[in-house]
Amino acid sequence: MLRAGRATGDLRDDVTAEDVAAHLIGIFTVAPLPEQAARADRLLGVLMWGLRSSSCLPG
């Protein structure tokens, strides 16, 4: 996923698979329960936005 995203210029080239795994572990540690799904969704959105390369950001 990261390799393909970098190849198209959609994803940052300085993020490793280990970085993504650590983020996901953190997200599901702080929002593990079904009733916290909105929080998990919001945190996943922040993660995905942060993975975008600067060429994909507005402005």
Steps between C-alpha positions, in 0.01 A plus 500: 500500500772746596712412198207546261400829663854632478527394137192704408608793716192471721682400819796647682830325440629532857239282673584136567275200546611498863377861538158405365484192723587708808228750415242227453596335829463836673163570343356164594649528849321827576178410315462122526130473567211513252353802680824684426471442123454871428827578678681221317361624167615855575849383600526283188405802292775704664747220428397473135516878452848500654622233257422716196790655315519878488406488130158355596420766758287801416665836465 
